[in-house]
Amino acid sequence: MIQTTVLHPKHLEAGAKMVDFHGWEMPINYGSQLEEHHAVRSDAGMFDVSHMTIVDLTGERVKAFLQHLLANDVAKLTVSGKALYSGMLNPEGGVIDDLITYYLTDTFYRLVVNSATREKDLAWIRHHAIDFDVSVTERPELAMIAVQGPNAKVKAAAVLSAAQRTAVVGMKPFFGVQAGDLFIATTGYTGEDGYEIVVPQEKACELWQALLDNGVAPCGLGARDTLRLEAGMNLYGQDMDESISPLAANMAWTIAWEPSERNFIGRDVLEAQKAAGNQPKLVGLVMEEKGVLRAGMPVTFTAANGEKREGVITSGSFSPTLGYSIALARVPRDIGELAEVEIRKKLVTVKVSKPAFVRNGQKLV
């Protein structure tokens, strides 16, 4: 049976086009994906992300547990509320999921994981938590609204209490704070400023309406995807999965190699891959000609030694901000500055770039 979030009536009220997203009926747009995209880049938009899975971990050994479970190291988190992004890997070094971890106290951490991977994530986390005597508590009674854009914080502040506004003043990126009944975090999936606000389900519609009344545009999954692609942010299941190493998914920066004695799951395989230096890499592609780069399209180039090489586009779309097509592609490491993609039975030259195109309204390519 298809699931709905507590905000489902609000989406229908706003005339949203609803689609099945991994078993959840979610808004793809509210009329114009382009307008929603531009609202986030130029002003403020909001997304219902209540389908995401919130998991609270508690116990005396929870830090040691997460140091084993995640490729990034939660020991970096020493200030309450600080968060980090990490891959959760299998023993073969593949990505089970990418997630955000918040350090709240020495015995309490919060994870936010993807909805499509919920069941396998929870099973994996619970299986490994047993050895560390860590309690794993899913929080389905909480909803989540992402408010994103250059004016997002100002517009969100208008609907917060005075105490909540004080709690978030000057909060740096990748922090979260419990302020009254809201957990407010400076995180997002758009490459813009803003908050992700965790709210009790019974108060979610009221918060959504207050944001709407204050000029925050409702945005669907369509705009969310083009925004995250412009920002060069991975989508689990497309840009990486259990068969892909983080080294091949532009996630090397999320692996904490030190201290060398920290034996996180998948470490041995990653060390061997790093030493071999033969993993493909995730790059950006830019095509200024007409046409749209799409996931699954082959990417070809000729290496310096004259050999033909081939990779594949993992995510691709028209970029509303740039006005042409962009993509993420997994390719052999020796790719140069140009490659070719077949569009409508014609080979088209594309520029190879870093895998990020727009951040904080600034064009990077």
C-alpha positions in Angstrom: 0.0 0.0 0.0 1.3 3.4 -0.9 2.3 5.7 2.0 1.5 9.4 2.5 3.1 12.0 4.7 1.2 14.1 7.2 1.5 17.0 4.7 -0.4 15.1 1.9 -3.6 17.2 2.3 -1.5 20.4 1.9 0.0 19.1 -1.3 -3.5 18.3 -2.8 -4.7 21.7 -1.6 -1.9 23.4 -3.5 -2.7 21.4 -6.7 0.3 19.2 -6.6 0.9 16.5 -9.2 1.5 13.4 -7.1 3.8 10.5 -8.1 4.9 7.2 -6.5 8.4 7.8 -5.0 9.7 4.5 -3.6 6.3 3.7 -2.1 5.4 7.2 -1.0 2.9 9.4 -2.8 4.8 12.7 -3.1 4.5 15.9 -5.1 6.6 16.0 -8.3 5.6 19.7 -8.8 2.9 22.2 -8.0 2.4 23.4 -11.6 5.9 24.5 -12.8 9.1 22.6 -11.9 11.1 25.5 -13.5 9.4 28.2 -11.3 10.0 26.1 -8.2 13.7 25.6 -9.1 14.2 29.3 -9.6 12.3 30.2 -6.4 14.9 28.2 -4.4 17.9 29.7 -6.3 16.6 33.3 -6.0 14.3 33.5 -3.0 12.9 30.6 -0.8 11.2 27.3 -1.4 10.2 24.4 0.8 10.0 20.7 0.4 8.2 18.0 2.3 10.9 15.5 3.2 8.9 13.7 5.9 9.5 10.5 4.0 13.1 10.6 5.1 14.0 8.2 8.0 15.0 9.7 11.3 16.8 7.3 13.6 17.9 8.1 17.2 20.8 6.1 18.7 21.5 6.0 22.4 23.9 4.1 24.7 27.2 4.4 26.5 29.1 3.0 23.5 27.2 4.8 20.7 30.3 6.8 19.6 32.4 3.6 19.2 29.5 2.0 17.4 29.3 4.8 14.8 33.1 4.8 14.4 32.7 1.2 13.3 29.6 1.7 11.2 30.5 4.8 9.2 33.4 5.6 6.9 33.5 9.2 8.3 34.6 9.6 11.9 32.1 10.9 14.4 35.0 11.7 16.8 35.3 14.9 14.7 32.0 16.0 16.3 32.8 17.6 19.6 30.3 20.4 19.8 26.6 19.4 20.5 24.6 19.7 17.4 27.5 19.4 14.9 26.7 17.1 12.0 28.7 15.2 9.3 27.9 13.5 6.0 29.1 9.9 5.6 28.7 6.7 3.6 27.6 3.6 5.5 29.5 0.8 3.7 29.2 -3.0 3.4 32.3 -5.2 3.9 33.0 -5.1 0.2 33.3 -1.3 0.4 30.0 -0.6 -1.4 27.7 2.2 -0.3 24.6 0.9 1.6 23.5 4.5 2.0 24.7 8.0 2.5 23.4 9.8 5.6 23.8 12.7 8.0 24.8 12.1 11.6 24.1 14.7 14.4 26.1 14.5 17.6 23.8 15.6 20.4 25.4 14.2 23.6 28.1 11.6 24.3 25.3 9.0 24.5 22.9 10.4 21.9 23.3 10.7 18.1 20.7 11.3 15.4 20.8 9.8 11.9 18.8 11.0 8.9 18.8 8.3 6.2 17.1 7.9 2.8 13.5 6.7 2.5 14.1 4.3 -0.3 16.7 2.4 1.8 14.8 2.5 5.1 14.3 -1.2 5.7 17.8 -2.4 4.8 19.4 0.6 6.7 17.4 -0.2 9.8 18.2 -3.9 9.6 21.9 -3.2 9.1 22.1 -0.6 11.9 20.2 -2.8 14.3 22.3 -5.9 13.5 25.6 -4.1 14.2 24.2 -2.1 17.2 23.7 -5.3 19.2 27.5 -5.8 19.8 27.7 -2.2 21.2 24.5 -2.4 23.3 23.1 0.7 21.5 19.4 1.4 21.3 18.0 2.1 17.8 14.8 4.1 17.8 13.1 5.1 14.5 11.1 8.4 14.9 8.1 8.1 12.5 6.1 10.5 14.6 8.3 13.3 13.3 7.8 15.2 10.0 10.4 17.2 8.2 10.3 20.3 6.0 13.3 21.7 4.1 13.3 25.5 3.6 15.9 26.4 1.1 17.1 29.5 -0.7 19.0 32.8 -0.2 15.9 34.2 1.7 15.0 30.9 3.4 16.4 31.7 6.9 14.8 35.1 7.0 11.4 33.8 5.9 11.6 30.8 8.3 12.6 33.1 11.2 9.3 34.9 10.8 7.4 31.8 11.8 9.7 30.7 14.7 9.2 31.7 18.3 11.6 34.3 19.8 13.4 31.5 21.7 13.8 29.5 18.5 15.1 32.5 16.6 17.7 33.0 19.3 18.7 29.3 19.2 19.6 29.4 15.5 21.2 32.9 15.4 24.7 32.5 13.8 24.4 28.7 13.5 27.0 27.5 11.0 26.3 25.0 8.2 25.9 21.3 9.3 24.5 22.0 12.8 21.2 21.1 14.4 19.6 22.3 17.6 16.4 21.3 19.5 14.5 24.5 20.0 11.2 24.0 21.7 9.3 21.3 19.7 11.4 21.8 16.6 14.8 20.3 15.7 16.3 22.9 13.3 19.3 22.0 11.2 21.4 24.1 8.7 21.5 21.3 6.2 19.9 20.8 2.8 20.0 19.1 -0.6 20.0 22.2 -3.0 23.3 23.9 -2.7 21.6 26.9 -1.1 21.3 28.3 2.4 18.4 27.2 4.6 17.1 24.9 7.2 15.8 21.4 7.5 13.1 21.5 10.2 12.0 18.4 12.1 8.6 18.9 13.5 6.1 16.7 15.4 3.5 15.4 12.9 0.6 17.1 14.6 2.2 20.5 14.1 3.6 20.0 10.6 0.6 21.3 8.6 0.5 24.4 10.7 4.2 25.1 10.1 3.8 24.4 6.4 0.9 26.9 6.2 2.8 29.5 8.2 5.8 29.3 5.8 3.4 29.4 2.8 1.7 32.5 4.2 5.2 34.1 4.6 6.0 33.7 0.9 7.9 30.4 0.9 7.1 28.5 -2.4 6.1 24.9 -2.2 8.5 22.8 -4.3 8.3 19.2 -5.5 10.7 16.3 -6.2 11.3 17.5 -9.7 12.9 20.8 -8.6 14.6 19.0 -5.7 16.4 16.7 -8.3 17.6 19.5 -10.6 18.7 21.6 -7.7 20.8 18.8 -6.1 22.2 17.9 -9.5 23.3 21.5 -10.1 24.9 21.4 -6.6 26.7 18.2 -7.5 25.0 16.2 -4.7 24.7 12.4 -5.2 21.4 10.6 -5.4 21.5 7.2 -3.8 20.6 4.4 -6.2 21.7 6.5 -9.2 25.1 8.0 -8.5 26.1 5.2 -6.0 24.8 2.0 -4.6 26.0 -1.2 -2.8 28.2 -2.1 -5.8 30.0 1.3 -6.0 32.9 2.4 -3.9 32.8 5.9 -2.3 36.1 6.4 -4.2 34.2 6.1 -7.4 31.3 8.4 -6.3 33.1 11.6 -5.4 32.9 10.6 -1.7 36.6 10.2 -1.0 36.4 13.3 1.1 33.9 11.6 3.5 36.4 8.8 4.4 38.3 9.4 7.6 41.5 7.4 7.2 43.0 8.6 10.5 43.3 7.2 13.1 44.6 4.2 11.2 43.5 1.8 14.0 39.8 2.7 13.5 38.4 -0.4 11.8 35.3 0.8 10.1 33.3 -1.6 7.9 34.7 -1.8 4.4 38.1 -0.2 5.4 40.3 -3.0 4.2 38.7 -3.0 0.7 38.9 0.8 0.4 42.6 0.8 1.4 43.4 -1.7 -1.3 41.4 0.3 -3.8 43.2 3.5 -2.8 46.6 1.8 -3.1 45.7 0.4 -6.6 44.4 3.8 -7.8 42.2 2.1 -10.4 38.8 3.1 -9.3 36.8 5.2 -11.8 35.8 8.7 -10.8 32.6 10.7 -10.8 32.9 13.9 -13.0 30.7 16.6 -14.2 29.6 17.0 -17.9 28.4 20.2 -19.5 26.7 20.2 -22.9 25.9 23.6 -24.3 24.4 22.2 -27.5 20.7 21.4 -27.7 19.6 18.2 -26.2 19.5 16.6 -22.7 22.0 14.4 -21.0 20.3 11.4 -19.3 21.3 8.7 -16.9 22.5 5.6 -18.7 24.0 7.3 -21.7 27.5 6.0 -22.5 30.4 8.6 -22.3 33.4 7.9 -24.6 36.8 9.4 -25.0 40.2 8.6 -26.3 43.0 8.2 -23.7 46.4 9.8 -24.0 47.8 6.4 -25.2 45.2 6.3 -28.0 42.9 3.7 -26.4 39.2 4.1 -26.5 37.6 4.5 -23.0 34.0 4.4 -21.9 32.0 5.5 -18.9 28.3 6.2 -18.1 26.1 9.1 -17.1 24.6 8.4 -13.6 22.4 11.6 -13.4 21.6 14.1 -16.1 19.1 16.9 -16.8 18.6 20.3 -18.2 19.9 22.9 -15.8 17.4 25.7 -15.3 20.0 27.9 -13.7 22.6 27.5 -16.5 20.2 27.1 -19.4 21.9 23.9 -20.8 22.3 20.3 -20.0 24.6 18.9 -17.2 25.3 15.5 -15.9 27.3 13.4 -13.4 29.2 10.5 -15.0 31.3 7.7 -13.8 34.4 7.4 -16.1 37.9 6.0 -16.1 40.4 8.2 -14.2 42.4 9.2 -17.3 39.6 11.3 -18.8 40.7 14.6 -20.2 38.8 17.9 -20.7 36.5 16.7 -23.4 34.4 13.5 -24.1 31.6 12.4 -26.4 28.0 11.4 -25.7 25.6 10.1 -28.3 22.5 12.3 -28.6 19.8 11.4 -31.2 22.3 9.1 -33.0 24.9 11.8 -33.3 28.1 12.1 -31.2 28.2 15.4 -29.3 31.3 16.8 -27.6 30.8 17.6 -23.9 33.1 19.4 -21.5 34.4 17.5 -18.5 34.2 19.5 -15.2 34.3 19.1 -11.5 31.1 17.4 -10.3 29.4 20.6 -9.0 27.8 23.3 -11.2 26.0 25.8 -9.0 26.4 26.6 -5.3 24.8 29.5 -3.3 23.5 31.0 -6.6 27.1 31.1 -8.1 27.8 29.3 -11.3 30.9 27.1 -11.0 31.3 26.1 -14.7 
